[in-house]
Amino acid sequence: MTYKTPSILTIDDDPKNLILISKMLKKSFSEINIYSASSGHAGLLLANKYLPDTIILDVIMPDIDGFTVCKSLKDNIKTKDIPIIMITGMEVQMQAKIKALNMGADAFLPKPIRKAELIAQIKVMLRIKFAEDKLKKEKELLEQLVDKRTKRLRLLAANTLAVQEEERARISRELHDELGQMLVGLQMGHDSLLRTIDKNKIVCQSKIVLKNKVNELINMTEFTFESVRKVISDLRPPVLDHLGLIAAIEWLKTEFHKKTTISITLINPLKHDISFTNEQNTAVFRIIQESLTNIAKHSKATKVIIQIKRTNKNILFEIKDNGIGIDIKKIDSMKNFGILGMQERASDFDWTVEIEGSADKGTVVTLMTRNETTR
């Protein structure tokens, strides 16, 4: 560890005591910085300026006494951790000692000062102070490291979500463009085959068998077409990119009711669509989607209300159900990846997700966005 030259501040209104203590310190330490103040006010100024490693403080002084100085030092965030050795020539030393310790003093010595005792006390205070300084520095470095790592993890998480959404969009486009075209071509082939069967003179029985087979293939194709459409929508609903966030929430509401038969209402008093970026639109959509997924899986609800509200320039999205509620204590559980994902998406834009719930009274998920303006 790098050696640090200790610094001592002595506060005493008697010049002789200041000189005496200064000589003691110089003889006992090969290197030392000594500061002296002849009044309580001057001592407070020097303590704030130099932040010494230990303060030697006289009790009786004309302007403000040592007890008041000690309390002021301990109440000051800059000087509160500096060890204070109080000295006094008061006759009733026990009461003075108790009062000094109650004010925050770390040690108490009577006058006349014994050099060996003073130096021993100072060395103890210096060891404590240097150890505390080292711990404080290590704590600050650790906090900086944790903060740096946390920021990196948040950036990584945000990048992962962005890449995931890009990949969803790419797969959705490919399914729509390539597989979709193939299925359309297959449907056209079926139609052409049926027309060929009808035009040609084929034995009646054989014709019926062929037409039944073709109809089976048509049904299979239509079912496949619908399945592909569903996969495309689940990956990245086209409505979100083409018609905007409000239309996408309307679509989400309709699909949720189809899949669950749970009654769902959207209350949206805004006359215009919301002017978020594409990334923000995606975040809002996914948070509402995850909320509805949780309701479908866990809530046993029969009714859901999605409400969009404006508060100043912010937009608030509220998803409320009448289900069995949620245990708030379990929200921070590492297994609740859905909720953690919602909170992570929100934090990317300095938004907040709040969850409130109670037994048999349902759950409310609230997404509060910030600094939003409408078109």
Secondary structure as GFF3:
##gff-version 3
##sequence-region A 1 375
A	DSSP	beta_strand	7	11	.	.	.	ID=ss1
A	DSSP	alpha_helix	15	28	.	.	.	ID=ss2
A	DSSP	beta_strand	33	37	.	.	.	ID=ss3
A	DSSP	alpha_helix	40	50	.	.	.	ID=ss4
A	DSSP	beta_strand	54	58	.	.	.	ID=ss5
A	DSSP	alpha_helix	66	75	.	.	.	ID=ss6
A	DSSP	beta_strand	84	88	.	.	.	ID=ss7
A	DSSP	alpha_helix	93	102	.	.	.	ID=ss8
A	DSSP	beta_strand	107	110	.	.	.	ID=ss9
A	DSSP	alpha_helix	115	174	.	.	.	ID=ss10
A	DSSP	pi_helix	175	179	.	.	.	ID=ss11
A	DSSP	alpha_helix	180	199	.	.	.	ID=ss12
A	DSSP	alpha_helix	204	235	.	.	.	ID=ss13
A	DSSP	alpha_helix	238	242	.	.	.	ID=ss14
A	DSSP	alpha_helix	245	260	.	.	.	ID=ss15
A	DSSP	beta_strand	263	267	.	.	.	ID=ss16
A	DSSP	alpha_helix	278	294	.	.	.	ID=ss17
A	DSSP	pi_helix	295	299	.	.	.	ID=ss18
A	DSSP	beta_strand	303	311	.	.	.	ID=ss19
A	DSSP	beta_strand	314	321	.	.	.	ID=ss20
A	DSSP	three_ten_helix	328	330	.	.	.	ID=ss21
A	DSSP	alpha_helix	337	347	.	.	.	ID=ss22
A	DSSP	beta_strand	352	357	.	.	.	ID=ss23
A	DSSP	beta_strand	363	368	.	.	.	ID=ss24
###
